Amino acid sequence: MIELVDYIRLLSKDGRLVTAEQVIAVAGLDVEIEDVELAHQQLIEDSQYHDIAIIAGEKEHYFYSKRFIVRSYAIQWIGVKDDKLIETMADYIRRYSAMGELVAAVNFSYPPYKLELSELTTLIDKFSQTEGCEDIHFQADAKNLETQTHGYYFSIKTMTNTYAKVLADHDPFEWSA
């Protein structure tokens, strides 16, 4: 497993989580790991490898380096990889709404989501049509009312429509001297 660490770190720099098989193939090694969880546990017993983390997806375990990827990103990446895009996005929105923040629609055009701007216009419909995601609402940006690519998502479980509107209408220079 030690021979895979540098590759895991290198791929993590690019925001990629990888399976043991993928890293072995990239490295061109002839290594077989039967129990990835046990191999990981043995690896991190050495303090120089504490940054190597493992996370379970539905079908596979993925490795990443905590030097370059935080756990919340890894969870989102796994959700997208396991074809739970809308549910993963809804969880992300709920987490920020609980902190009193809106999530800009354009955030979903970046990894791990990588949605095209044209896909952003149909997101609110997808949330309302996905069971368990009906609490996700959209607030248009006060300065850009023409499309749903310029606006914010929030959960009505923790934020009211009125408060979301106030946040979306925020002028950062309102109180500046």
Disulfide bonds with the S-S distance in Angstrom:
none
